[in-house]
Amino acid sequence: MDEAGVPGQVQEAPQCIWAPMGRPGDIIELLHREIARAIASPDVKEKMEAIGYEPAAVPPDEVKARIKADMPKWAKVIRDAGIRP
C-alpha cells in the first residue's frame, strides 16, 4: 500500500465466494461446508499453497464481521485519496 501512495495501510487480499443477498442460511452453510471440504483436500491445498495462498474456510459470519470492521478504514482511504463516486 505504501508503494500505491497510501502509507500506513496494511491489507490482506482474501478471496471470497459471494452469493446474492437474501440467500437462505442453509444454502450458505452448505456452500461453506463444501468449499471447506474442497480446500482441505491435499490436492487443492497443495496447489493453493504453491501459488502463495493460505487456504482457510472462514465461516460466513466471520467474513461479514471482517467486512463491516474494514468499511471505516477503506472509507477513510477513499476520502483521503479524493475518490468520488
Secondary structure, DSSP 8 states (H G I E B T S, - for coil): -TTTT-TT------------TT--HHHHHHHHHHHHHHHHSHHHHHHHHHTT-------HHHHHHHHHHHHHHHHHHHHHHT---
